[in-house]
Amino acid sequence: MGNKAKTKKRVNGESANAKPRPTGVHLKGSGAKYRALFDTVWDGEVNARMITYEDELVILAAIRDITERKRPEVALQESEERYRILTETASAGIGIADENENLIFVNPAFAQMLGCSLDGLFGMNLSKLTDHKEFKRYQEQTHTRVKGDSSRYESRLICRDGSIKDADISASALTAADGSYEGTVAVVTNITERRKTEEALRQNKAMMEQAQSLVHVGSWMWNVKDNSFLMSAELCRIYGIPEGQQPGSIQAMIDKFIHPDDREYVQKASQAMTKNHAGERLVYRIIRPDEEVRWISSTQPDVSRVDEEGKPEVMLGAIRDITEWKKADEEEEKMEAQLRQWQKMEAVGRLAGGMAHDFNNLLTAIRGYPDLALVKLPEDHQAYQDVDHVREASIRAASLADQLLLFSRPHRVASRPVNLNKAIWDVSGCSSESSTRSTLSSPVLSRTSVL
């Protein structure tokens, strides 16, 4: 008994009352972490069993360092944690749908976008979130992802309150370890406000283009740094070119469109604007591709943006088609010339009217005396016919005076048939007989007929 007791009190030659030595590790649990002598923590795997040693039950354990084996598991856990944080804090919606278009995961941003709870969206079919036409498109997109293709498209989503949200969707296939298709993971961005902004910009642009079209004013933008030249839609119409065929630079526009007689003038103005970053109002002609010549008025350009050094970076200007104004000016000049001519004719008419009045006063006596003489002379008198010719000539002179009065003060002229033979006979008879009497003692009558 004494020897046995002594054996129990000593282990490996040490006294039972002696202070135990460090064992190197302290057991925390199977598969747990262990702390070494120098506080180095490592993962271990313990295999232990109860055995009888020197009539006592003891634990026999084998501990294996599994730190390297645990690292992939730890990395996976850390990756999953980062993914969870990423999806929960992402501003864009993230959703996963299975092969039947049922949602199996959504993040808070996606639920907030639709005004739903996470639990309410889980298991919901995508057909509940859009109209029939869009859902058919989803199914078509799914067929492409089954083949491994990714896609990006815009769609409309129906919120819980019935409102419509515009969304930009980037979708990729979710595959299993063997490469088989399991579903779709999609990043959904709410672009409703962007769409509203784009629509407002589109409407503003359309209104500006309509306003420019109404007043025939086009605008241009010149980037000083890269020398690019952009023309508005109305300016392209003024120049007679499609929007996609703009010249691209100021020099190209001058060479291609400016009238040869105005090209040097516009070239100097362009060089001054390039050098001084300022310009002046120009009026010049352009030749459109259809060879039509148009008059153009270019306003003084303005600086739209400056760089960090305060130098102009972008300049804006406007160009107006003044062809119709030019035509109106030319027509006005013609009208003014006609007015001046009419004023001259009016002055001549007044002069002629005054002369006609004076002439009529003289003709009163000239017409009166032949009438008195014819009353006193017998018809067979030698001077009777001469006096009668004087009377008829005075009548024609009075008619001429009346015509001068008509010229001075326009009146409606009454038309009446005239015996042309008699008129010519009267004139020719008077002139020929008068000239014959001055040279011959006997009258010579000549008969003239035109009909």
Buried (B, 14 or more C-beta within 10 A) or exposed (E): EEEEEEEEEEBEEEEEEEEEEEEEBEBEEEEEEBEEEEEEEBBBBBEEEEEEEEEEEEEEEEBEEBEEEBEEEEEEEEEEEEEEEEBEEBEBBBBBBBBEBBBBBBBBBBBBBBEBEEEEBBEBEBBEBBBEEBBEBBEEBBEEBEEEEEBEEEBBBBEEEEEEBBBBBBBBBBBEEEEEBBBBBBBBBBBBEEBEEEEEEEEEEEEBBEEBBEEBBBBBBBBBEEEBBBBBBBBBBBBBBEEEEBBEBBBEBBEEBBBEEBBEBBBEBBEEBBEEBEBEEBEBBBBEEEEEEBBBBBBEBEBBEEEEEEEBBBBBBBBBBBBEEBEEEEEEEEEEEEEEEEEEEEEEBEEBBEBBEEBBEEBEEBBEBBEEBBEEBEEEEEEBBBBBBBBBBBEEBBEEBEEBBBBBEEEEEEEEEEEEEEEBBBBEBBEBBEEBBEEEEEEEEEEEEEE
